[in-house]
Amino acid sequence: MQTKHKKLRTVLLLSAALMLAGCTKHHPVSLAIGTQANKSDAQVVRLAEATKFEWDQVYLFDPYKNRTDICAMVKIPASDCTRQLGSGLQDDGEMSLAFMSRGRLVHYVRHLRSQGDFTPVSALDRQPIAAKDCKAPRNLAQ
């Protein structure tokens, strides 16, 4: 009987560990931005080096930006918004990046500000930002 309890306890512990790992997984683009931003000698963050997909523009969105507004800006129909951007709410420690290619959303990232803080987004001149112009000064990505 004790062996059965040990097996059950082991299964429960492994399940809990897997659930926690799933909840704390960070997006690879966010981590790649963080790798650049957290280097002591970093002067800029190059988003092109943090991505492995083709894009020509990016939108940066402040924490708490309304998902409906984001969908409107990146031209996603309201009926498709939750499917493409997810339904979870963001908090103060998170912002969003929407990567576009030829006017279509190709990648949406919830980015942890602890991995490079681009706020305040209002400090940026214009949106979207063209890939060729996409170097964030380190003071915006700390």
Residue, then its C-alpha position, 0 to 999 in steps of 0.5 A: m500500500q505504501t508503494k502505491h502512495k509513493k507512486l501517487r505522490t510522485v505523479l502529483l509532484l511531477s504534475a504540479a512541476l509541469m503545470l508551474a513550468g507551463c505557467t512561467k515559460h517566457h516567450p523566446v523573443s522576450l528572452a532574446i530581447g532580455t539577453q541584449a538589454n541586460k548586457s552591461d555594455a548594451q547601447v541598443v536592442r536590435l529586435a531583428e536579432a531577437t527574432k527568427f521570422e520575417w517581419d517588416q514592421v513592429y508595434l509596441f503596446d504599453p501594459y494594460k493596452n486594450r486588446t480590442d484597440i490592439c486588434a484594430m491597430v493591427k487590422i485583426p477582425a474582432s471575431d478573430c482577436t481572441r484567437q490571435l492574441g489570446s484572452g489573458l489580461q496583461d499586468d504592469g510587468e508586461m507589454s506587447l509587441a506585434f510583428m507585421s509582414r506586408g500588413r499582416l500580423v505574423h507574430y504577437v509577443r507578450h514581453l516581460r518588462s524585466q527582459g527590457d522595458f520599452t515604456p513609455v511607448s508614447a516616447l516613440d515618434r510613430q507606430p508602426i516602426a519599420a524593421k530597418d529603423c528598429k533599434a531601441p536606445r538602451n534607455l528605453a529597453q532597460 
